[in-house]
């Protein structure tokens, strides 16, 4: 009989490093993600991100760190709701919500994984569905803002910027379908993580290097890395689920 136990997976470490960096950037610019929130909220969020990002790195404080990070991402996800209500046909607010929700999901998976209240089957299913919904949102966001997305693709990358904008949109859609239907979900989670890391490395890191004084460049760089960390957490979860003797479809 194989007993599932929490393991020191790499995804949560990446996720924690991103949260720690996000906190430092928030302190440096006195703003969270360019949203111009009240100062008291900004400083509280920065402190929580730094604490949570550090705490999640250690086995003894992983659950506490995940709870703190989850609370931060929940607050900022809810802060997107008024924008959605005010202009529901403009997808930018929806996109912002699901970006924060994907981070909330990553923190929630870690917290639940280190809790005895959740069975592996339930956690597997909930993690897949929540990240699958986020991947579906990323698909819609890129499809709606396809031309702006294309401008982010490095011009030197063949065959064209629009080709890669369309390709990554399709890949987001395939990842969403795989996760929501539980068909090749582990492969989809791993490839989604890889694609986000490639996007982080080829798009946002060069932009930070070219213009290090831009808060947008820094926040988008770290947010992309954090979302990749959330996808990595799911991939670790699904991989451990398979290793513990559960049949993957």
C-alpha positions as CSV (number, residue, x, y, z in Angstrom):
1,X,0.0,0.0,0.0
2,X,1.4,3.4,-1.0
3,X,0.8,6.3,1.4
4,X,0.7,9.8,-0.1
5,X,2.7,12.3,1.9
6,X,3.5,15.9,1.2
7,X,6.8,16.3,-0.6
8,X,9.2,19.3,-1.1
9,X,8.1,20.0,-4.7
10,X,9.9,22.6,-6.7
11,X,6.8,24.4,-7.9
12,X,6.0,25.9,-4.4
13,X,9.6,27.2,-4.2
14,X,9.3,28.9,-7.5
15,X,5.9,30.3,-6.5
16,X,7.4,31.5,-3.2
17,X,10.3,33.2,-4.8
18,X,7.9,35.0,-7.2
19,X,5.8,36.2,-4.2
20,X,8.8,37.4,-2.4
21,X,10.0,39.4,-5.4
22,X,6.5,40.7,-5.9
23,X,6.5,42.0,-2.3
24,X,9.9,43.8,-2.8
25,X,8.7,45.3,-6.1
26,X,5.5,46.5,-4.4
27,X,7.6,48.2,-1.7
28,X,10.0,49.8,-4.2
29,X,7.2,51.3,-6.3
30,X,4.7,51.8,-3.4
31,X,2.1,50.2,-5.7
32,X,0.8,46.7,-6.5
33,X,0.9,45.7,-10.1
34,X,0.2,49.3,-11.3
35,X,-3.3,49.3,-9.8
36,X,-2.8,52.4,-7.6
37,X,-4.3,50.9,-4.5
38,X,-4.5,52.8,-1.1
39,X,-1.1,53.0,0.6
40,X,-2.2,51.0,3.7
41,X,-3.3,48.1,1.4
42,X,-0.1,48.3,-0.7
43,X,2.2,48.1,2.3
44,X,0.2,45.4,4.0
45,X,0.2,43.4,0.8
46,X,4.0,43.9,0.4
47,X,4.7,42.7,3.9
48,X,2.4,39.7,3.5
49,X,3.9,38.7,0.1
50,X,7.4,38.9,1.6
51,X,6.5,36.9,4.6
52,X,4.4,34.4,2.7
53,X,7.0,34.0,0.0
54,X,9.7,33.2,2.6
55,X,7.5,31.0,4.8
56,X,6.3,28.8,2.0
57,X,9.9,27.7,1.3
58,X,10.2,25.7,4.6
59,X,8.3,22.5,5.4
60,X,7.4,23.6,8.9
61,X,5.8,26.9,7.7
62,X,4.6,26.0,4.2
63,X,1.0,25.9,5.1
64,X,1.1,29.3,7.0
65,X,2.9,30.9,4.0
66,X,0.4,29.5,1.6
67,X,-2.5,30.8,3.7
68,X,-1.0,34.3,3.8
69,X,-0.3,34.4,0.1
70,X,-3.8,33.0,-0.6
71,X,-5.3,35.8,1.4
72,X,-3.4,38.4,-0.5
73,X,-4.3,37.1,-3.9
74,X,-7.9,36.7,-2.8
75,X,-8.1,40.3,-1.8
76,X,-6.7,41.5,-5.1
77,X,-8.9,39.1,-7.1
78,X,-11.9,40.6,-5.3
79,X,-10.6,44.1,-6.1
80,X,-11.1,43.3,-9.8
81,X,-14.8,42.6,-9.3
82,X,-16.0,46.3,-9.3
83,X,-14.3,46.8,-12.7
84,X,-16.0,43.7,-14.0
85,X,-19.4,44.9,-12.8
86,X,-18.9,48.4,-14.2
87,X,-17.8,47.2,-17.6
88,X,-18.6,43.5,-18.1
89,X,-18.0,43.6,-21.8
90,X,-14.4,44.8,-21.4
91,X,-12.3,41.7,-20.8
92,X,-9.3,43.4,-19.2
93,X,-10.9,43.3,-15.8
94,X,-11.9,39.7,-16.3
95,X,-8.3,38.9,-17.3
96,X,-6.9,40.7,-14.2
97,X,-9.3,38.7,-12.0
98,X,-8.3,35.3,-13.4
99,X,-4.6,36.2,-13.2
100,X,-5.0,36.8,-9.5
101,X,-7.3,33.8,-9.2
102,X,-4.6,31.6,-10.7
103,X,-2.2,32.7,-8.0
104,X,-4.9,32.2,-5.4
105,X,-5.4,28.7,-6.8
106,X,-1.6,27.9,-6.5
107,X,-1.6,29.0,-2.9
108,X,-4.7,27.0,-2.1
109,X,-3.3,23.8,-3.7
110,X,-0.2,24.1,-1.5
111,X,-2.2,24.8,1.6
112,X,-4.7,21.9,1.0
113,X,-1.8,19.5,0.0
114,X,-0.3,20.1,3.5
115,X,-3.6,19.5,5.2
116,X,-5.2,16.2,6.1
117,X,-8.7,17.5,5.3
118,X,-8.4,16.9,1.6
119,X,-8.2,13.5,-0.2
120,X,-5.7,13.3,-3.1
121,X,-8.6,12.7,-5.6
122,X,-10.5,15.8,-4.4
123,X,-7.5,18.0,-4.5
124,X,-6.5,16.7,-7.9
125,X,-9.9,17.4,-9.4
126,X,-10.3,20.9,-7.8
127,X,-6.8,21.9,-8.8
128,X,-7.3,20.8,-12.4
129,X,-10.6,22.5,-12.8
130,X,-9.6,25.9,-11.2
131,X,-6.3,26.1,-13.2
132,X,-8.2,24.9,-16.3
133,X,-10.7,27.8,-15.9
134,X,-7.7,30.2,-15.6
135,X,-6.1,28.8,-18.7
136,X,-9.4,29.3,-20.6
137,X,-9.4,32.9,-19.4
138,X,-5.8,33.3,-20.7
139,X,-7.0,32.0,-24.0
140,X,-9.8,34.5,-24.3
141,X,-7.6,37.4,-23.2
142,X,-5.0,36.6,-25.8
143,X,-7.7,36.1,-28.5
144,X,-9.4,39.4,-27.7
145,X,-6.1,41.3,-27.5
146,X,-4.3,39.4,-30.2
147,X,-2.5,42.3,-31.8
148,X,-1.2,43.7,-28.5
149,X,-0.1,40.2,-27.6
150,X,1.8,39.9,-30.9
151,X,3.7,43.1,-30.3
152,X,5.2,41.5,-27.2
153,X,6.8,38.6,-29.2
154,X,10.4,39.3,-30.0
155,X,10.7,40.4,-33.6
156,X,13.8,38.1,-34.2
157,X,11.7,35.0,-33.5
158,X,10.7,33.3,-36.8
159,X,8.4,33.0,-38.6
160,X,6.4,36.1,-37.3
161,X,5.1,37.8,-34.2
162,X,1.4,37.0,-35.1
163,X,2.2,33.4,-35.7
164,X,3.4,33.0,-32.1
165,X,0.5,35.0,-30.7
166,X,-1.9,32.7,-32.4
167,X,0.0,29.6,-31.5
168,X,0.2,30.4,-27.8
169,X,-3.5,31.2,-27.8
170,X,-4.3,27.8,-29.2
171,X,-1.9,26.1,-26.7
172,X,-3.6,27.9,-23.8
173,X,-6.9,26.5,-25.2
174,X,-5.6,23.0,-25.5
175,X,-4.2,23.2,-21.9
176,X,-7.6,24.4,-20.7
177,X,-9.5,21.5,-22.4
178,X,-7.0,18.9,-21.1
179,X,-7.2,20.1,-17.5
180,X,-11.0,20.5,-17.5
181,X,-11.6,17.1,-19.1
182,X,-8.7,15.3,-17.3
183,X,-7.3,14.0,-20.6
184,X,-3.5,14.1,-20.6
185,X,-3.8,16.6,-17.7
186,X,-0.3,16.0,-16.3
187,X,1.3,16.6,-19.7
188,X,-0.8,19.7,-20.2
189,X,0.2,21.1,-16.8
190,X,3.9,20.6,-17.5
191,X,3.7,22.1,-21.0
192,X,1.7,25.0,-19.7
193,X,4.4,25.6,-17.1
194,X,7.0,25.4,-19.7
195,X,5.2,27.8,-22.0
196,X,4.8,30.4,-19.3
197,X,8.4,30.2,-18.3
198,X,9.5,30.6,-22.0
199,X,7.1,33.6,-22.2
200,X,8.7,35.0,-19.0
201,X,12.2,34.5,-20.3
202,X,11.8,35.7,-23.9
203,X,9.3,38.5,-23.4
204,X,9.4,40.0,-20.0
205,X,13.0,39.5,-18.9
206,X,14.4,41.4,-21.9
207,X,11.9,44.2,-21.4
208,X,13.1,44.6,-17.8
209,X,16.7,44.7,-19.0
210,X,15.9,47.2,-21.7
211,X,13.8,49.5,-19.3
212,X,14.5,48.7,-15.7
213,X,12.7,51.8,-14.5
214,X,9.3,50.6,-15.7
215,X,7.1,49.3,-12.9
216,X,4.9,47.6,-15.5
217,X,7.8,45.6,-16.8
218,X,8.9,44.4,-13.4
219,X,5.3,43.6,-12.2
220,X,4.5,41.7,-15.4
221,X,7.7,39.8,-15.2
222,X,7.2,38.6,-11.7
223,X,3.5,38.0,-12.2
224,X,4.2,35.7,-15.2
225,X,6.8,33.9,-13.2
226,X,4.3,33.5,-10.3
227,X,1.6,32.1,-12.6
228,X,4.2,29.7,-14.0
229,X,4.8,28.7,-10.4
230,X,1.1,28.1,-9.8
231,X,1.0,25.9,-12.9
232,X,4.1,24.1,-11.7
233,X,2.5,23.4,-8.4
234,X,-0.4,21.7,-10.2
235,X,2.0,19.7,-12.3
236,X,3.8,18.6,-9.2
237,X,0.5,17.6,-7.6
238,X,-0.6,15.6,-10.6
239,X,2.8,14.0,-10.9
240,X,2.8,12.9,-7.3
241,X,-0.8,11.6,-7.7
242,X,0.4,9.4,-10.5
243,X,3.5,8.2,-8.6
244,X,1.3,7.2,-5.6
245,X,-0.3,4.6,-7.7
246,X,-3.3,6.4,-9.2
247,X,-4.1,5.7,-12.8
248,X,-3.7,8.7,-15.0
249,X,-5.9,9.1,-18.1
